[in-house]
Structure formats: C-alpha cells, structure tokens
Amino acid sequence: MNQMVKPSSATDWIGRARDLQPILATGADQTERERRVPDHVMDAVFEADLFKLLLPASLGGAAADLITYNGVIEALAEADASTAWCVSQALTSSHAAGFLSKDIANEVFNSGYGVVAWGPPGGMAKAIAVEGGYRSSGMWRFASGAPHALWFGGHSILCDQDGKPRLDAAGRPINRTMLFTRDKVTMLDTWHVIGLKGTRSEDYTVKDVFVPEAYSTWRDSSPDRIESGPLYNIPMLTLYGIGFAGVALGLARASLKAFEELAGKKASGGGLGQTTVLRENGLVRADFAKATARLKRTRAFVHEILDEIWSISKTRGQFSLEERAQLRLAITGTIQEAAKVVDYAYHAAGSTAIYEGSAFERRFRDMHAVTAHGQSQMSNYEAAGQALFGSEPAQRL
C-alpha cells in the first residue's frame, strides 16, 4: 500500500498520467481481450497516487481542480480509453468521501485501490428502513471498474417497512445510496459491447443486505456534507461529465496523432505506382488542419469553462442557471466535437483503419461507446438552451 500523498498545487498530476502512457498502451490489448483492466496497469495507476486525485486533503488526497482532473483523464485516454474511463469513474465516486463520516470514508476510499463501483438502477431498487439502517435489494447497471472494487453502491428509493416509498416535501421519492462490500454483490456477465470493453461495466444485484445508516449517503446532499472545499460544490453528475469529456479529448488527440504518422507513410490515392504520400495531398492537408483546429477550439472552450466554474466555486460557491448551462454545453459539446475528430481520422485513414489492431478501429469503437452515455446526448442541448433563456429545465444540468 502506498503512502498518502500530500496535496500540493505544484504536483504535476498530468505529467504523472503521461508517464503511465507506455504501461497503459502495452496493456491495451490485454484489457480489450479480457474485458478488464489488467492488475499491473491498475497497480501502476495506484502507485502514481492517481486514485487520490479527488479525495479530500483530510483523507490524504489532492482535492485537485477541474482542469487537472480533466487533463489527467485525457492523458490516460490517449493510451487506453477503458483504463481512463475506469479511473474517471473511480475518481468521481470518491467525491462521496465529502459526504460520509471521516471513519467511513477512510474505510471505503483508502482500502485496496479505493475503487467504488456503482451505477443507475436497472429496475426497482429499494432500501427499507429498519432499526439502525436499511435492508437493501435491487439491481444496478454499468459498474465500471467492478473487477477491482472492494466496495459497491446502490442508488435506492427509501421505503418504510411496508414497502411504501418515502416522499420529500415536493411529493417525490427520496433516494439514498447504500454502500456494501463486494462479498454482498452478485455480478451479472452483461458487458458485451462494441467499445470500452475493458471497463467491465456490468450489472450487479444484492438481496436483503443490511446497510448501517452510516454507510449510506446521497450525492450533493447538504445535510450529509462534511467537506468545505470547492470540489464539493461541484455536483457529482457534473464531475462524471468532466471526466468523460477528458476521455473523449484523449481519444481525439491520439487519433489525430496516429493519422499524422500514417500520412507520412501511406501512398496518396491508393493506386499502384503512386509516389506521393497522404500528407502531400492538398485536400488531406486542409482537412487535417480543420480537424486540428476543431480539437483545439473544443479543448480551449472546455478548459475556459472549467477554469471559470472552479473560480466561482472557490469564491461564491454557488452557480447561476446560465453558468450551469455553459458547463453542460462544454461537457456535451466536447464529447460531440471530439467524436467528429475521431471519425475524421478513422475515415481519412481509409482501409488501414478497419483492421483489428490498427491505430484507429478501437478508438473509433471506444469513442462511439462514449457518445452513447447520457453526458453526450443531444437532449442536453435542449436543457441548456432552456436554461440560457432563463428557465430551469426539468432535465438536470
């Protein structure tokens, strides 16, 4: 077990992530084949202290800013998107440490790799109130990084002993996340997908598991919050989006780099007797420049918004409707624009891209698995647009 890191603004966290790129890249085939991140890759990420990036300082974490977090995930995704996705999921889940007692948070997030796996319910998930806690039953989906998790969570509807949901003042069911150890969980082999195969984002169930009250929480719940830093003003769902945007940026950067290398070797036109390479073709040059500009614009925009949001979080602590809309636009827009860059590189590479093991086909598949996530859906634009016109949307920003 490594020692707790001392949080420091001078720590080059993105540099640490870049140093891991050779290990992630050489392990990528195994990750894809076994549908899980190999232990030696997880060990390397752990030894670099990256799993502590978003833990509070009180637990030995770095409580890093948003651009650093996004940049770390981007750097990892350049080498392997599945590993980057799993690290992003684990880091965002560690946000819950600010909403648990110190002892419980330390037990959960400073054991093993500190990975907690959880996802949305795959049907009814209930936590029935009993003396001292809850009896939890349900099925949940998308437990990314589950093979390395010692703890799991289940987002559940609180119910009385008769099974009737408890309601808040607005008449809506009250939700709470139950935390339970791996031995209480039954995993379901459901993760057979086109991309991000190594995330092993499988379904899981528990049945009638007792969860003490102290091992339950709810994201962004003011009554549960014990940490006062700027990180804990950022909604957990937003943190997920910031990480996934980093995955998208890393895939786009790696795809462009791969095409740049290919363009210096592959013959232009594809016909016999061609003496020029792709980079000497005027159309190829123009399209490559456009794709480069698209990526740089996208990256600059999301970094601008993340910097603004972090500054507001350190000062005012609360975000206006317009500020939340801008952040949602930055997250969704980054994923969508990065996907266009990956698509460009894939198509520009021609037949080279379609072969397994090429520098393009896995990134293409991984990118389109990213765009399937709710953080990338086009409905986010409608919600953001409604907010920009001054109305709170029903869909959470």
Secondary structure, 3 states (H helix, E strand, C coil): CCCCCCCCCCCCHHHHHHHCHHHHHHCHHHHHHHCCCCHHHHHHHHHCCHHHCCCCHHHCCCCCCHHHHHHHHHHHHHHCHHHHHHHHHHHHHHHHHHHCCHHHHHHHHCCCCCCEECCCECCCCEEEEECCEEEEEEEEEEECCHHHCCEEEEEEEEECCCCCECECCCCCECEEEEEEEHHHCEEECCCCCCCCHHHCCEEEEEEEEEEEHHHEECCCCCCCCCCCCHHHHCCHHHHHHHHHHHHHHHHHHHHHHHHHHHHCCCECCCCCCCCCEHHHCHHHHHHHHHHHHHHHHHHHHHHHHHHHHHHHHHHCCCCCHHHHHHHHHHHHHHHHHHHHHHHHHHHHCHHHHHCCCCCCHHHHHHHHHHCCCHHHCCHHHHHHHHHHCCCCCCCCC
